[in-house]
């Protein structure tokens, strides 16, 4: 069961971003000028990419937009750091 939740947390935002890109390609084209940036974003920082697509067409001007983008960056960093913290006991030193 734990592996299912880990797989869902890892692949969930990436799959959601891909489906959203297929359903609303115009919104993604407004946020990004090239196809390479959303692909790299969904691979490495999916939460930040999704939040940027939500915020970018209207412009990121207010404090709330920057706060939401910062939270997305925090979620991406914590997803990578959480895996290392959870496996610290498995390394035999």
C-alpha positions in Angstrom: 0.0 0.0 0.0 2.9 2.4 0.8 4.3 1.8 -2.7 1.0 2.7 -4.2 0.9 6.0 -2.4 4.5 6.8 -3.3 3.8 6.0 -7.0 0.7 8.1 -6.9 2.6 11.0 -5.3 5.4 10.7 -7.8 3.4 10.2 -11.0 0.2 12.0 -10.1 1.2 15.6 -10.9 3.1 14.5 -14.0 0.1 12.6 -15.4 -2.3 15.3 -14.5 -0.1 17.9 -16.3 0.1 15.7 -19.4 -3.6 15.3 -19.5 -4.2 19.0 -18.9 -1.7 19.8 -21.7 -3.6 17.5 -24.1 -7.0 19.0 -23.1 -6.0 22.7 -23.1 -3.0 23.2 -25.3 -3.8 26.9 -25.9 -3.3 27.7 -22.2 0.0 25.9 -22.2 1.1 27.8 -25.3 0.2 31.1 -23.6 2.4 30.2 -20.6 5.4 28.8 -22.6 6.9 29.8 -25.9 8.4 26.4 -26.6 7.4 22.8 -26.0 10.7 22.0 -24.3 10.1 24.0 -21.1 6.8 22.3 -20.2 8.3 18.9 -20.9 11.3 19.6 -18.7 9.1 21.2 -16.1 6.8 18.2 -15.9 9.7 15.8 -15.6 11.7 17.7 -12.9 9.4 20.2 -11.2 5.7 19.2 -11.9 4.0 21.2 -9.2 5.8 24.4 -10.1 5.0 23.9 -13.8 1.3 23.3 -13.1 1.1 26.4 -10.9 2.9 28.5 -13.5 0.4 27.4 -16.1 -2.4 28.4 -13.8 -0.9 31.8 -13.0 1.1 32.9 -16.1 -1.7 33.8 -18.6 -3.0 36.5 -16.3 0.5 37.6 -15.3 2.4 37.0 -12.0 2.2 40.4 -10.5 0.7 40.2 -7.0 2.0 38.9 -3.7 -0.5 36.0 -3.8 0.7 34.8 -7.2 4.3 34.7 -6.0 3.2 33.0 -2.7 1.4 30.2 -4.6 4.4 29.8 -7.0 6.7 29.6 -4.0 4.5 27.0 -2.4 4.7 24.9 -5.6 8.5 25.2 -5.5 8.4 24.1 -1.9 6.3 21.0 -2.8 8.7 20.0 -5.5 11.8 20.4 -3.2 10.1 18.5 -0.4 9.1 15.7 -2.7 12.7 15.2 -3.6 14.0 15.7 0.0 11.3 13.5 1.5 12.6 10.5 -0.4 16.1 11.0 0.9 14.9 11.5 4.5 12.6 8.4 4.4 15.5 6.2 3.1 18.2 7.4 5.5 18.0 4.2 7.6 18.5 2.0 4.5 22.1 3.2 3.9 24.5 1.1 5.8 27.3 3.3 7.2 
